[in-house]
Amino acid sequence: MEALRQDDPRRFGRFTALARFDEGASAVRYVARDIASGETALITAARPELAAVPVFSRRFQAEARTAERLAGGWVAPPLDPGDTAETPADEAEPLWTAAGYVPALPLAEAIGIAGPLPERALRILGAGIAEILSRVHAAGSVLQGLAPGTVLLAADGPRLTAFGPLGAAASAEARPGGQLSVQLGYLTPEQIEGKEVSAASDLFVLGLLLAYAATGTTPFTEGPAEEATRRIAEDEPELDAVPQELRELIANCLAKDPDQRPTAGTVAAELALEGAAGLARGGWLPQPLAAAVADQEARVLALEVPEEGEATAEAGEADAPPAPEDARPAAPRTLREPEGVCEAPEPEGVNEAPEPVDARPVGAPPVAASGAPAAVETPAAPEPEDARPVDAPALRKPADAAAPSGDTGPGNGDIGEDRGTTRFLNTGPRPPQNDRPTTQLALPHELTAPRAPDALPAAPPAQPAAPLALPAAPAAPQQPGHTHGGPAPYPAAALPAGPAGPGGPGGGPMVSLPLPPAPAPAPDPATSRRTLLTIAAAALGGLIVGGGSVAALGSGSTAEATDDKPAPKPRRTLPGQAPEPRWIYAHPASESSPLTTALWQDKLLVVTSESQASAVDLGTGKRLWQRADGAKGQAALAAGADLVFVASPTEFLWLSPKNGKVVHRARYTEAFEDLPGLTVGRLAGSSGPVIWFTGSHTVVEKAPKPKKGKKKGKDKEVVEAYFFAYDIVQRKELWRTSVPAGRDPGTPAYRVVAERSADVLVRQDAASLTAAEVKKAKGKGSVRSFDQKTGKLLWTKQYGAASLEAATTGDEDGTLYAAVGQDLQAFEADSTKPLWRVEGSEDSWFGTPLIAGPLIHTTERSRLVGAVERESGRLVWRRSTEVPGTGPAPSLTLSGSEKTLIAADAVQVTVFAAADGERLWKFQDIGSADPKGETVRASYRALAFGETVVVQRDRSFYAFPVA
């Protein structure tokens, strides 16, 4: 940080600038404070000379919207700017954004202080950035915002501060005629060849960033500077100094072929399976960096808001004109430019700050594929998709795509589905889509107009920012280059301008970044509905809520802005942020971890562990009682209005909800005295006062009497298994029926998939099948029907190609829904006749669906959640939880009103509107900050009652309000 300069703005809406945090090519960042509330912010203010260029203004606003949509986790949330002063008519409107201030060091500065990062810190850094990239790539977008100056190292993990090429630019310059020259510090082989950027391009840059953080230099340093781009495109990276455990992964990220690079989700999982936040628990920075971050925090807290004119006087410029009274936040608006504005190629011999020898080619003009200087024209082009206001129409289709017929309003047959992620059956008219894809972050590629290199002025050399010294003498204005004492690992070349080929820039080190003008977008008829556009984190740290964190997810609708209308103010509250918990309960660390959890009568949360059962008040989150008798018990159920039923390994218990006292008990040896040594398995299901469960015991089977002259055989032990129905209110057995014994120790594991008036339908878990049963099934699962009154086995059936492990459920009308391969299929339970089929996503399969009125909510291993009509199989909506990679399908829970759908998996909880799939918010628990605490690997669980959902992860419980 450094002191404010004479020409720095002193006010940004409700914030007063305190100091310069750092500066980049396109913007200066300030530490500022709201005097009224004491809230500290990090202000990103565009350079005035660039803000006056309309194409820069649009791009800046687009990247600001991207930051807002990614807010949460490793991206600081935006702050409300408050009231802003009017800008005089003869002055350019300032552009700025405000985000929450987090004490942190830029990566380049951190390397300068402590040298290369150790392996654990590298893992956390890479995993955190990869998690952000996963969120971006999930929408089919590209970030292009990584550089040593755009990544900050905070005490709890990394932070990303740039969300597009402008934020990550090594230099940016306004040219006459509304032109803009932008140079990037990082290039990829495909960019050098003039090819399109893709998600894989972000992974190449991530590999460069990690190599830089691991070694303090870049992996392409050896050789003449003029051959830098050739080395990037052709040479193998130098990774000998990278820790061996990470060398292969970083080398894969730096593969020349984009198809050979891993996905962001794969990188995140390989670096930190428990997530960056989990691995960073208890601290992650080396001691010198942790001390530097703490020192920065203390210095910021000590900064005082200067009185009127004080900053100018301190700078020795008391007679200088006052600084601008206010600046304005960036907001979506339409800006017009002169027609025919074109990009200019970069000047020859641009002078930048000192960098590694391969960082910038010396005197390298734009070169065509043939090796000759490129000279091609730039026509005016449409505005990039992500430069549009949030409520702009959806992404453009390819030019050869058929134009849609009709309007885009309700009834157009478009389902609410995350584009490009799923396939589905065309089963009739579909409701309107309400969750358009996140806008494309990658820039369209255009050709550049010729300009003689000698006609372009060279940029002045960059100067490093001075250390913080308040008050300080004014520094001369400077054109920033690479700052913070660290090398920029790539040439200061701009983004690729078009496909390689004759007349294109395919072989040259300099490629241009087109930021063209465009007409205002036409109004979208669907914008009256709230539009959710933001992706949220996998494994986020986020905004701390007690022992956990929340990740912002959504973006509400934004009013359409035109040149003759004022830009809308940013929202004071960010839609999508998880609500404040009603209460938080931490299971005592002195006790064993919870085994089961259940809700009793919407009044108690009953938790069982190896040592006891305990109850928590659902209204307050306070523990009421604990009872050792309930140790290792199964999920608690309501036995009438005033008793809590718990099944322990040796007995059934009926506990008082007030104090946990045992009111009744039924030991298995007494309740089932004709079955000595009975072992009771897990509960298969329950309905009202009736529970179903399996049990087994061992009997001795006498050897048959031998024939005359033969030796008597040996007696043998045989396991006998039963399926029971038991009334927990009357405390009596209703019936039992003999069933085949399961795999050793012999108790089969059943699950009731449907209850009908005449029978119950049951599936046996594949893990409890004997080897003979598995062989006989030939890979197909089966469902058994038992009579409700007598327990008699009525039939056993198989359904299509549903496997032994296939998720299955059914309804009271006699329909079964089963995962068949990648698809979800409906069958008539009694006849096995197929009714309809919904296609799943590639290389995935469906988990257990959840029935809710006329809908079935679906869940997939690819982390997709959706809704299907029970009657027809018509897909209503399908959304991604946006967790990177694949894993077990999220488990589903509905709120008491059935208006909210909660999806829980091993990474996070994602909350959707049940009717249309709007993503509402996400939540992750970051676990204990105790460095000696155990690593939490448990999956999330959700239990809903009334207008509350209780989210559990291991020992932590959070009660969130829901609709």
Residue pairs with C-beta under 8 A, 6 or more apart in sequence:
1 19
1 20
1 21
1 22
1 31
1 296
1 299
1 300
1 467
1 468
2 19
2 20
2 465
2 466
2 467
2 468
2 469
2 472
2 475
3 19
3 20
3 314
3 315
3 468
3 469
3 470
3 471
3 472
4 10
4 17
4 18
4 19
4 20
4 30
4 306
4 311
4 315
5 20
5 315
5 474
5 475
5 477
6 311
6 312
6 315
6 317
6 320
6 323
6 474
7 323
7 477
8 17
8 20
8 28
8 30
8 311
8 323
9 17
9 30
9 45
9 94
9 323
9 324
9 326
9 327
10 16
10 17
10 306
10 311
10 323
10 324
10 325
11 17
11 85
11 324
11 325
11 326
11 327
12 30
12 32
12 41
12 43
12 45
12 81
12 96
12 98
12 326
12 327
12 329
13 81
13 82
13 83
13 84
13 98
13 326
13 327
13 328
13 329
14 34
14 36
14 80
14 81
14 82
14 83
15 32
15 33
15 34
15 41
15 43
15 81
15 82
15 98
16 32
16 33
16 34
16 35
16 305
16 306
17 30
17 31
17 32
17 43
18 30
18 31
18 32
18 33
18 300
18 303
18 304
18 305
19 30
19 31
19 300
19 303
19 468
19 470
20 28
20 29
20 30
20 31
20 465
21 29
21 30
21 31
21 42
22 28
22 29
22 106
22 149
22 465
22 483
22 484
23 29
23 465
23 480
23 483
24 149
24 150
24 162
24 167
24 169
24 480
24 483
25 169
25 170
25 171
25 172
25 182
25 183
25 480
25 481
26 46
26 47
26 50
26 56
26 60
26 166
26 167
26 169
26 172
26 182
27 44
27 45
27 46
27 47
27 60
27 166
27 167
28 44
28 45
28 47
29 42
29 43
29 44
29 45
29 161
30 42
30 43
30 45
31 40
31 41
31 42
31 43
31 101
31 300
31 303
32 40
32 41
32 42
32 43
32 98
33 39
33 40
33 41
33 303
33 305
34 40
34 41
34 82
35 305
39 79
40 100
40 101
40 300
41 79
41 98
41 99
41 100
41 101
42 76
42 98
42 99
42 100
42 101
42 102
42 161
43 96
43 97
43 98
44 96
44 97
44 98
44 99
44 161
45 94
45 95
45 96
45 327
46 56
46 57
46 60
46 94
46 95
46 96
46 330
47 172
48 92
48 94
49 174
50 56
50 172
50 174
50 180
51 57
51 60
51 92
51 93
51 94
51 95
52 92
52 174
53 174
53 178
53 179
53 180
54 178
54 335
54 336
54 337
54 517
55 178
55 180
55 335
55 337
55 341
55 515
55 516
55 517
56 166
56 172
56 174
56 180
56 515
57 95
57 330
57 333
57 335
58 335
58 383
58 387
58 515
58 518
59 164
59 165
59 166
59 384
59 387
59 515
60 95
60 166
60 330
61 95
61 330
61 331
61 332
61 333
61 387
62 164
62 384
62 386
62 387
62 388
62 439
63 145
63 162
63 163
63 164
63 166
63 167
63 386
64 78
64 97
64 163
64 330
65 332
65 386
65 389
65 390
65 439
65 555
66 163
66 164
66 386
66 439
66 441
67 75
67 78
67 97
67 99
67 163
68 78
68 534
68 555
68 570
68 574
69 390
69 438
69 533
69 534
69 535
69 555
70 132
70 135
70 136
70 163
70 534
70 535
70 536
71 77
71 78
71 534
71 552
71 574
72 536
72 537
72 540
72 542
72 543
72 550
72 551
72 552
72 553
72 576
72 577
72 922
73 128
73 131
73 132
73 277
73 536
73 537
73 540
73 541
73 542
73 549
73 551
73 924
74 128
74 129
74 131
74 132
74 157
74 158
74 159
74 160
74 276
74 537
74 540
74 541
75 132
75 159
75 160
76 99
76 100
76 101
76 102
76 159
76 161
77 99
77 100
77 543
77 552
77 574
77 577
78 97
78 98
78 99
78 570
78 574
79 98
79 99
79 100
80 98
80 569
80 570
80 571
80 572
80 573
81 96
81 98
81 329
81 569
81 570
84 326
84 327
84 328
84 329
84 569
85 325
85 326
85 328
87 93
87 94
87 326
87 328
91 324
93 328
94 324
94 326
94 327
94 328
95 327
95 328
95 329
95 330
96 327
96 328
96 329
96 330
97 329
97 330
98 329
99 161
101 300
102 152
102 154
102 159
103 154
103 155
103 293
103 294
103 296
103 297
103 300
104 152
104 153
104 154
104 155
104 159
104 293
104 296
105 113
105 152
105 153
105 289
105 292
105 293
105 296
106 148
106 149
106 150
106 151
106 152
106 153
106 483
106 484
106 486
107 125
107 148
107 149
107 151
107 152
107 153
107 209
107 212
107 213
107 484
107 486
108 148
108 149
108 482
108 483
108 484
108 485
108 486
108 487
109 484
109 485
109 486
110 117
110 153
110 289
110 292
111 117
111 148
111 212
111 213
111 216
111 485
111 486
112 484
112 485
112 486
113 288
113 289
113 292
114 286
114 288
114 289
115 216
116 213
116 214
116 215
116 216
116 241
117 125
117 213
117 214
117 286
118 243
118 286
119 243
119 245
119 246
120 279
120 284
121 213
121 284
121 285
121 286
122 210
122 213
122 214
122 243
122 246
122 271
123 246
123 271
123 272
123 276
123 279
124 157
124 158
124 271
124 272
124 276
124 279
124 280
124 284
125 151
125 153
125 158
125 210
125 213
125 276
126 206
126 209
126 210
126 246
126 267
126 268
126 271
127 267
127 268
127 271
127 272
127 275
127 276
127 279
127 539
128 157
128 158
128 276
128 277
128 280
128 541
129 146
129 151
129 158
129 160
129 206
129 209
130 206
130 264
130 265
130 267
130 268
130 271
130 884
131 264
131 268
131 275
131 276
131 537
131 538
131 539
131 540
131 884
132 143
132 160
132 537
133 143
133 199
133 202
133 203
133 206
133 264
134 263
134 264
134 265
134 268
134 538
134 882
134 884
134 885
135 535
135 536
135 537
135 538
135 882
136 142
136 143
136 199
136 202
136 438
136 441
136 535
137 199
137 202
137 263
137 264
138 418
138 421
138 535
138 880
138 882
138 884
139 418
139 437
139 438
139 535
140 419
140 420
140 437
140 440
141 199
141 386
141 438
141 439
141 440
141 441
141 442
142 197
142 198
142 199
142 201
142 202
142 440
142 441
142 442
143 163
143 164
143 202
143 441
144 164
144 165
144 168
144 184
144 197
144 201
144 202
144 205
144 441
144 442
144 443
144 495
145 160
145 162
145 163
145 164
145 165
145 167
145 168
146 160
146 162
146 168
146 186
146 202
146 205
146 206
146 209
147 162
147 168
147 170
147 185
147 186
147 209
147 488
148 209
148 212
148 482
148 484
148 486
148 487
148 488
148 489
149 168
149 482
149 483
149 484
149 486
149 488
150 160
150 161
150 162
150 167
150 168
151 158
151 159
151 160
151 161
151 209
152 158
152 159
152 160
152 161
153 159
153 285
153 289
153 293
154 293
155 283
155 285
155 290
155 293
155 294
156 277
156 280
156 284
156 541
156 926
157 276
157 277
157 280
157 284
157 541
158 276
161 167
162 168
163 441
164 386
164 441
165 182
165 184
165 443
165 495
165 513
166 172
166 182
168 184
168 185
168 186
169 182
169 183
169 184
169 185
170 183
170 184
170 185
170 352
170 481
170 482
170 488
170 490
170 492
171 181
171 182
171 183
171 350
171 352
171 459
171 462
171 479
171 480
171 481
171 492
172 180
172 181
172 182
172 183
173 180
173 181
173 182
173 459
173 479
174 180
175 181
175 344
175 456
177 338
177 341
178 337
178 338
178 341
178 517
179 341
179 342
179 343
179 344
180 343
180 513
180 515
181 343
181 344
181 346
181 347
181 494
182 494
182 495
182 513
182 515
183 346
183 350
183 492
183 493
183 494
184 490
184 492
184 493
184 494
184 495
184 513
185 359
185 482
185 488
185 489
185 490
185 491
185 492
186 205
186 208
186 488
186 489
186 490
187 229
187 232
187 490
187 491
187 493
188 197
188 201
188 204
188 205
188 232
188 258
189 204
189 232
189 233
189 256
190 196
190 197
190 198
190 200
190 201
190 258
190 496
191 197
191 201
191 493
191 495
191 496
191 511
192 229
192 232
192 233
192 493
192 496
192 508
192 509
192 511
193 233
193 496
193 500
193 506
193 507
194 369
194 496
194 497
194 498
194 499
194 500
194 501
194 504
194 505
194 506
194 507
194 511
195 496
195 499
195 500
195 506
196 442
196 445
196 496
196 499
197 442
197 443
197 495
197 496
198 258
198 442
199 263
199 264
200 258
200 259
200 261
201 258
202 264
203 253
203 261
203 262
203 263
203 264
203 267
204 253
204 254
204 255
204 258
204 261
206 253
206 264
206 267
207 237
207 250
207 251
207 252
207 253
207 254
207 261
208 218
208 219
208 254
208 489
208 490
210 242
210 246
210 250
210 253
211 218
211 219
211 237
211 239
211 242
211 250
211 254
211 489
212 218
212 486
212 487
212 489
214 241
214 242
214 243
214 246
214 250
215 241
215 242
216 486
217 241
217 356
217 487
217 489
218 356
218 358
218 359
218 487
218 489
218 490
219 237
219 238
219 239
219 254
219 489
220 228
220 231
220 232
220 235
220 237
220 238
220 358
220 489
221 238
221 356
221 357
221 358
222 231
222 238
222 358
223 231
223 235
223 357
223 358
224 357
225 357
225 358
225 359
225 360
225 361
225 362
226 361
226 362
226 363
226 364
227 358
227 361
228 357
228 358
228 359
228 360
228 361
228 490
228 491
228 509
229 361
229 364
229 491
229 493
229 508
229 509
231 358
232 358
232 490
232 491
233 256
234 256
237 250
237 251
237 254
239 247
239 250
239 251
239 254
242 250
246 271
249 262
249 267
249 270
249 271
252 260
252 261
252 262
253 261
253 262
253 267
254 261
255 261
262 270
263 884
263 885
264 884
265 538
265 884
265 885
266 884
266 885
268 275
268 276
268 538
268 539
268 884
268 885
269 884
269 885
272 278
272 279
272 539
274 539
274 935
274 936
274 937
275 538
275 539
275 540
275 907
275 924
276 539
276 541
277 539
277 540
277 541
277 542
277 549
277 924
277 926
277 927
278 539
278 926
278 927
278 935
278 936
280 541
281 926
281 927
281 928
281 929
281 931
281 933
281 935
282 929
282 930
282 931
282 932
282 933
283 290
283 931
285 293
299 468
303 470
306 314
309 318
309 322
311 323
311 471
312 318
312 320
312 322
312 323
314 471
314 472
315 471
315 472
315 473
315 474
316 473
316 474
317 474
328 567
329 569
329 570
331 561
331 567
331 568
331 569
331 570
332 388
332 389
332 390
332 558
332 561
332 567
332 568
333 389
333 561
333 562
333 563
333 565
333 567
334 520
334 521
334 561
334 562
334 563
335 517
335 563
336 517
336 563
337 517
338 517
339 380
339 517
340 379
340 380
341 380
341 516
341 517
342 377
342 378
342 379
342 380
342 448
342 449
343 378
343 446
343 448
343 449
343 497
343 512
343 513
343 514
343 515
344 448
344 449
344 451
344 456
344 512
345 365
345 366
345 374
345 448
345 450
345 451
345 453
345 510
345 512
346 366
346 456
346 492
346 493
346 494
346 510
346 512
347 453
347 456
347 457
347 458
347 459
348 363
348 364
348 365
348 453
348 454
348 456
349 362
349 363
349 458
350 360
350 458
350 459
350 492
351 458
351 459
351 460
351 461
352 359
352 360
352 459
352 461
352 462
352 481
352 482
352 488
352 492
353 461
353 462
353 463
353 464
353 481
353 482
353 483
353 488
354 487
355 482
355 487
355 488
355 489
356 487
356 489
358 489
358 491
359 482
359 487
359 488
359 489
359 490
359 491
359 492
360 491
360 492
361 491
361 493
361 509
361 510
364 491
364 508
364 509
364 510
365 373
365 453
365 508
365 510
366 373
366 374
366 448
366 505
366 508
366 510
366 511
366 512
367 373
367 374
367 505
367 507
367 508
367 509
367 510
368 374
368 375
368 502
368 503
368 504
368 505
368 506
368 507
368 508
369 500
369 501
369 502
369 503
369 504
369 505
369 506
369 507
370 502
370 507
371 507
373 453
374 448
374 503
374 504
374 505
374 508
375 450
375 503
376 447
376 448
376 449
376 450
376 498
376 503
376 504
376 505
377 447
377 448
377 449
377 450
378 446
378 447
378 448
378 449
378 512
378 514
378 516
379 446
379 447
380 516
380 517
381 444
381 446
381 514
381 516
381 518
382 396
382 444
382 516
382 518
383 516
383 517
383 518
383 519
383 521
384 440
384 443
384 444
384 515
384 516
385 392
385 395
385 396
385 439
385 440
386 439
386 440
386 441
387 518
388 439
388 521
389 521
389 558
389 560
389 561
390 439
390 531
390 533
390 555
390 557
390 558
391 524
391 527
391 531
391 557
391 558
391 559
391 560
392 439
392 521
392 524
393 408
393 521
393 522
393 524
394 436
394 437
394 524
395 436
395 437
395 439
395 440
404 412
406 412
407 525
408 414
408 432
408 524
408 525
408 526
409 432
409 525
409 526
410 431
410 432
411 429
411 431
411 432
412 432
413 429
413 430
414 430
414 432
414 433
415 424
415 430
415 431
415 433
415 875
415 876
415 877
415 878
416 431
416 432
416 433
416 434
416 435
416 876
416 877
416 878
416 879
416 916
416 917
417 424
417 433
417 866
417 875
417 877
417 878
417 879
418 435
418 437
418 864
418 878
418 879
418 880
419 437
420 437
421 841
421 862
421 864
421 880
422 839
422 840
422 841
422 862
422 864
422 866
422 878
423 839
423 840
423 841
423 842
424 838
424 839
424 875
424 878
425 836
425 837
425 838
425 839
425 873
425 875
427 836
427 838
427 872
427 873
427 874
427 875
428 872
428 874
430 874
430 875
430 876
431 876
431 877
431 916
432 526
433 526
434 526
434 529
434 530
434 531
434 532
434 877
434 916
434 917
434 918
435 531
435 532
435 533
435 877
435 879
435 916
435 917
435 918
435 919
436 526
436 531
436 533
437 533
438 533
438 534
438 535
439 533
443 495
443 513
443 514
443 515
444 514
444 516
445 495
445 496
445 497
445 498
445 499
445 514
446 497
446 498
446 514
446 516
447 497
447 498
447 503
447 504
448 497
448 505
448 512
448 514
459 479
459 481
460 478
460 479
461 479
461 481
462 478
462 479
462 480
462 481
462 482
462 483
463 478
463 480
464 483
464 484
464 485
465 483
465 484
466 472
466 475
481 488
481 492
482 488
491 509
493 509
493 510
493 511
494 510
494 511
494 512
494 513
495 511
495 512
495 513
495 514
496 505
496 511
497 504
497 505
497 511
497 512
497 513
497 514
498 504
498 505
499 506
500 506
500 507
505 511
505 512
520 562
520 563
523 560
527 557
527 560
528 557
529 557
530 554
530 556
530 557
530 575
530 918
531 555
531 556
531 557
532 553
532 554
532 555
532 576
532 918
532 919
533 554
533 555
534 552
534 553
534 554
534 555
534 576
535 553
535 882
536 551
536 552
536 553
536 576
536 882
536 910
536 919
536 922
537 551
537 882
537 908
537 922
537 924
538 882
538 883
538 884
538 885
538 907
538 908
539 907
539 908
539 924
540 549
540 551
540 908
540 922
540 924
541 549
541 924
541 926
542 549
542 550
542 551
542 552
542 924
542 926
543 549
543 550
543 551
543 552
543 577
544 926
545 578
545 580
545 581
545 584
545 958
546 581
546 584
546 958
547 584
547 586
547 925
547 926
547 927
547 928
547 929
547 956
548 584
548 923
548 924
548 925
548 926
548 953
548 956
548 958
549 923
549 924
549 925
549 926
550 577
550 578
550 921
550 922
550 923
550 924
551 578
551 908
551 921
551 922
551 923
551 924
552 574
552 576
552 577
552 921
553 576
553 577
553 919
553 920
553 921
553 922
554 574
554 575
554 576
554 918
554 919
554 920
554 921
555 575
555 576
556 571
556 575
558 568
559 568
561 567
561 568
576 919
576 920
576 921
576 922
577 921
578 911
578 921
578 922
578 923
578 960
579 921
579 960
579 961
581 958
581 959
581 960
582 621
582 948
582 959
582 960
582 961
583 620
583 621
583 958
583 959
584 621
584 956
584 957
584 958
584 959
585 605
585 616
585 621
585 622
585 623
585 956
585 957
585 959
586 955
586 956
586 957
587 593
587 594
587 607
587 609
587 954
587 955
587 956
587 957
588 955
589 933
589 955
591 609
591 611
591 612
592 609
592 610
592 611
593 609
593 938
593 954
593 955
594 607
594 608
594 609
594 952
594 954
594 955
595 608
595 609
595 610
595 632
595 633
596 607
596 608
596 633
596 634
596 635
596 636
597 605
597 606
597 607
597 608
597 635
597 941
597 943
597 950
597 952
597 957
598 605
598 606
598 635
598 636
598 637
598 943
599 605
599 606
599 618
599 943
599 945
599 950
600 606
600 615
600 636
600 637
600 638
600 644
600 657
601 638
601 641
601 657
602 618
602 945
602 946
603 617
603 618
603 619
603 657
604 615
604 616
604 617
604 618
604 624
604 636
604 644
604 657
605 615
605 616
605 617
605 618
605 943
605 950
605 957
606 613
606 614
606 615
606 616
606 635
606 636
606 644
606 646
607 613
607 614
607 615
607 616
608 614
608 630
608 631
608 632
608 633
608 634
608 635
608 636
608 646
609 631
609 632
610 631
610 632
611 628
611 631
612 626
612 627
612 628
612 630
612 631
613 626
613 627
613 629
613 630
613 631
613 633
613 636
613 646
613 655
613 660
614 623
614 624
614 625
614 626
614 627
614 660
615 623
615 624
615 625
615 626
615 644
615 657
615 660
616 622
616 623
616 624
616 957
617 623
617 624
618 945
618 948
618 950
618 959
621 957
621 959
624 658
624 659
624 660
625 658
625 659
625 660
626 660
627 655
627 660
627 661
627 662
629 648
629 653
629 655
629 662
629 665
630 646
630 648
630 653
630 655
630 660
631 648
632 648
632 649
633 646
633 647
633 648
633 653
634 646
634 647
634 648
634 682
634 683
635 683
636 644
636 645
636 646
637 644
637 645
637 646
637 686
637 691
637 728
638 644
638 645
639 645
639 654
639 689
639 728
639 729
640 689
640 729
642 656
642 657
643 654
643 655
643 656
643 657
643 663
643 664
644 654
644 655
644 656
644 657
644 660
645 652
645 653
645 654
645 655
645 691
645 728
646 652
646 653
646 655
647 653
647 680
647 683
647 691
647 693
649 680
650 667
650 668
651 665
651 666
651 667
651 668
652 665
652 666
652 668
652 671
652 726
652 728
652 731
653 662
653 664
653 665
654 662
654 663
654 664
654 665
654 728
654 731
655 661
655 662
655 663
656 663
664 731
666 731
668 675
668 678
668 680
668 695
669 676
669 678
671 733
672 678
672 695
672 733
675 695
675 697
675 722
676 697
677 697
677 698
678 695
678 696
678 697
679 695
679 696
679 697
679 745
679 746
679 747
680 693
680 694
680 695
680 747
681 693
681 694
681 695
681 696
681 747
681 748
681 749
681 750
682 693
682 749
683 691
683 692
683 693
684 692
684 693
684 694
684 723
684 750
684 751
684 752
684 762
685 691
685 692
685 751
685 752
685 755
685 760
686 692
687 755
689 727
689 728
689 729
689 730
690 725
690 726
690 727
690 728
690 734
691 725
691 726
691 728
692 723
692 724
692 725
692 726
692 750
692 752
692 760
692 762
693 723
693 724
693 726
693 750
694 721
694 722
694 723
694 724
694 739
694 742
694 747
694 748
694 749
694 750
695 721
695 722
695 724
695 747
696 719
696 720
696 721
696 722
696 741
696 742
696 745
696 746
696 747
696 748
697 719
697 720
698 717
698 718
698 719
698 720
698 746
699 717
699 718
699 720
700 715
700 716
700 717
700 718
701 715
701 716
701 717
701 718
702 715
703 712
703 713
703 714
703 715
703 716
704 713
705 712
706 712
706 713
719 741
719 745
719 746
720 738
720 741
721 738
721 739
721 740
721 741
721 742
721 746
721 747
721 748
722 736
722 737
722 738
722 739
723 736
723 737
723 739
723 750
723 762
723 786
723 791
724 733
724 734
724 735
724 736
724 791
725 733
725 734
725 735
725 736
725 791
726 732
726 733
726 734
727 733
727 734
734 791
735 789
735 790
735 791
736 791
737 786
737 790
737 791
737 792
737 793
739 748
739 793
740 748
740 770
740 773
741 747
741 748
741 770
742 748
742 749
742 764
742 768
742 769
742 770
743 767
743 768
743 769
743 770
743 771
747 768
748 764
748 765
748 768
748 769
749 764
749 765
749 767
749 768
750 762
750 763
750 764
750 765
751 762
751 763
751 764
751 765
752 760
752 761
752 762
753 761
753 762
753 763
753 783
753 808
753 809
753 810
753 816
754 760
754 761
754 809
754 810
754 811
754 812
754 816
754 829
755 761
755 788
755 812
756 788
756 812
756 814
757 788
757 812
758 787
758 788
759 785
759 786
759 787
759 788
759 794
760 785
760 786
760 788
761 783
761 784
761 785
761 810
761 816
761 829
762 783
762 784
762 785
762 786
763 781
763 782
763 783
763 784
763 808
764 782
764 784
766 774
766 781
766 804
766 805
769 777
769 804
774 804
777 798
777 804
779 803
779 804
780 798
780 801
780 802
780 803
780 804
781 798
781 799
781 802
781 803
781 804
781 805
781 806
781 808
781 818
782 796
782 797
782 798
783 796
783 797
783 798
783 799
783 808
783 816
783 829
784 793
784 795
784 796
785 793
785 794
785 795
785 796
785 797
785 829
786 792
786 793
786 794
787 794
797 829
797 832
798 832
799 808
799 816
799 818
799 820
799 825
799 827
799 832
800 818
800 820
800 825
800 827
800 832
800 834
801 820
801 821
802 808
802 818
802 819
802 820
802 825
803 819
806 818
806 819
806 820
807 818
807 819
807 845
807 846
807 847
807 848
807 849
807 889
808 816
808 817
808 818
808 819
808 848
809 816
809 817
809 848
809 849
809 850
809 851
810 816
810 817
810 829
811 817
811 851
811 870
814 828
814 829
814 830
815 826
815 827
815 828
815 829
815 835
815 870
816 826
816 827
816 828
816 829
817 824
817 825
817 826
817 827
817 849
817 851
817 856
818 824
818 825
818 827
819 825
819 840
819 845
819 846
819 847
820 837
821 845
822 839
822 840
822 841
822 842
822 843
822 844
822 845
823 837
823 838
823 839
823 840
823 846
824 837
824 838
824 840
824 846
824 849
824 858
824 868
825 834
825 835
825 836
825 837
825 838
826 834
826 835
826 836
826 837
826 870
826 873
827 833
827 834
827 835
828 835
835 873
836 872
836 873
837 873
838 858
838 868
838 873
838 875
840 846
840 860
840 862
840 864
841 860
841 862
841 864
843 862
843 886
844 860
844 861
844 862
844 864
844 886
845 860
845 861
845 889
846 858
846 859
846 860
846 861
846 889
847 859
847 860
847 861
847 888
847 889
847 890
847 891
847 892
848 859
848 889
848 891
848 892
849 856
849 857
849 858
849 859
849 868
849 892
850 856
850 857
850 859
850 892
850 893
850 894
850 901
851 857
851 870
852 894
852 898
852 914
853 898
854 869
854 870
854 871
855 867
855 868
855 869
855 870
855 876
855 914
856 867
856 868
856 869
856 870
857 865
857 866
857 867
857 868
857 892
857 894
857 901
857 914
858 864
858 865
858 866
858 867
858 868
858 878
859 865
859 889
859 890
859 891
859 892
859 903
860 866
860 889
861 886
861 887
861 888
861 889
862 880
862 886
863 880
863 881
863 882
863 883
863 886
863 887
863 889
863 890
863 905
864 878
864 879
864 880
864 881
865 878
865 879
865 880
865 881
865 890
865 892
865 901
865 903
865 910
865 912
865 917
866 875
866 876
866 877
866 878
866 879
866 917
867 875
867 876
867 877
867 878
867 901
867 914
867 917
868 874
868 875
868 876
869 876
876 916
876 917
877 916
877 917
878 917
879 912
879 917
879 919
881 890
881 903
881 905
881 908
881 910
881 922
882 910
882 919
883 905
883 907
883 908
883 910
887 905
887 906
887 907
888 905
888 906
888 939
889 905
890 903
890 904
890 905
890 910
891 903
891 904
891 905
891 939
891 941
891 942
892 901
892 902
892 903
893 901
893 902
893 904
893 942
893 943
893 944
893 949
894 900
894 901
894 902
894 914
894 944
895 901
895 902
895 914
895 944
895 947
895 949
895 962
895 963
896 944
896 945
896 946
896 947
897 947
897 963
898 914
899 913
899 914
899 915
899 962
899 963
900 911
900 912
900 913
900 914
900 920
900 944
900 949
900 962
900 963
901 911
901 912
901 913
901 914
902 909
902 910
902 911
902 912
902 942
902 944
902 949
902 951
902 962
903 909
903 910
903 911
903 912
904 939
904 940
904 941
904 942
904 951
905 939
905 940
906 937
906 938
906 939
906 940
907 924
907 940
908 922
908 923
908 924
908 940
909 922
909 923
909 924
909 940
909 942
909 951
910 919
910 922
911 919
911 920
911 921
911 922
911 923
911 949
911 962
912 918
912 919
912 920
913 920
913 963
923 951
923 958
923 960
925 936
925 940
925 951
925 953
925 956
925 958
927 933
927 935
927 936
927 953
927 954
927 956
928 936
936 953
936 954
938 953
938 954
939 953
940 951
940 952
940 953
941 951
941 952
941 953
942 949
942 950
942 951
942 952
943 949
943 950
943 952
944 950
944 962
947 961
947 962
947 963
948 959
948 960
948 961
948 962
949 959
949 960
949 962
950 957
950 958
950 959
950 960
951 957
951 958
951 959
951 960
952 958
